[in-house]
Amino acid sequence: MEYTPGISSMAALLADAGRMSMIWALMDGSARPAGELALLAGLSPSSTSAHLAKLVEGGLLALETRGRNRYYRLAGPEIGQAVEALASAALAAQPRKLRPVPVSRGTPLALREARTCYDHMAGELAVGVYARMADAGWLAPQGNDLAITESGARGLAALGIDVANLRRKRRQLVCACPDWSERKPHLGGALGAAVLELCEQAGWLRRSKESRALHVSPAGRKAIGEIAL
């Protein structure tokens, strides 16, 4: 069984601003070398190495060796979902007097509309996709989890997403991932990753090199807005 950090140990690891900066830089699902993470977090190489060792030992990061180079990435999609949920909870816990405008209005527009959350899409467009799938009956509660219904499987097949193939993946099929900018759930799990892959392959979305923002084409904005209608 893979190790999953407990709430208290995870919170302790993320309490440090430098470690949180490195985690946040990896929320796009990328793998980055220690030197790049050091620059992004504003830390010295020795301090970065110590922090990265703690994050790997704590189960938040995984280390990849590529030849002579070492790269760090999030240990799994559940880590990205947990960090996104913590960010949402932290914003909700702020005193109202510190937030004179709604959080979504204070979020950069590009990030608010569409961004990556580990390997799936977050933001306004992603929240809309989740809501329409739920309203159309493509998704249904199953205990404390979500399930893809028969009509949902047919609708997804029409989009080019093979639900049977997704079920064979060794990860959660579908989940409601808290969205920190919209304060509503977006689509996570293997299905969320498949939807993002579909949108990228269709040319509707393009990743940014500077941030987690996803550039949305005019045709993509229309097409994504019509998913599950």
Phi, psi and omega in degrees: 000133179290144181283130176242124183299142174287165184299314184294317181290323179294317180298321180295320180292324183273354182291338179277130184297322180294316179295321180296323179297320180291318177300315182297325179291340182261004183290351176273004179086006182279168171242128186232149177284162183300322182298319179292319179294326178297317179294318181295325182268351181069038183244159175285158179303319181293319178294320179299316180300318180294317180294317181296323178298320179293320181292323177290314180297326180280356176087008180272328180241154174241145181257130177244135177252122179238096186067238178268357185260147179242130182237149180242140177217166175298144185293340179178168182298331180294333177290316177299319179295321180293319179294317177299319179293321178295320178297319178296316180293322180295320178292321180292332183277349180294140176302142182300328183293342177272353182234076183294342178235155177305148183302319183299327180285336179273356180271136177310137187304317182297319179289325181293320183288310182200133178207168176272144171234092190058254185248015178227176185268140175234174179102188186302314181295319181292321177298321178295319179298314180299314182297318181291322177297320179292316181295327182279356180081016178286333180239144179216145177298143175221089188069235177267004184246182175247150176229152174270124182281173177298318178293326177295318179297321178293317179296320180291323177299323178296334177275349182099016180254119182270104183295323179301321178293322179296324181296335181280349180285146183273065178197172180298134185292310182206145177207163175265111182263126181299135180256117188287338180269327183262348181060027177221163181283147167241174188277124177240190180078191181299325179292318177300318178294322180293322179294318178297317179299318178301313183295324179288317181295328179282352181081013180282330181232148176222133182287148177267146177275344185264337185203187178278000181296144174252125178282128184252126177282157177303319178294324179293320179300319179289314184294317180295323179292346180258359178296127178071017174278000000 
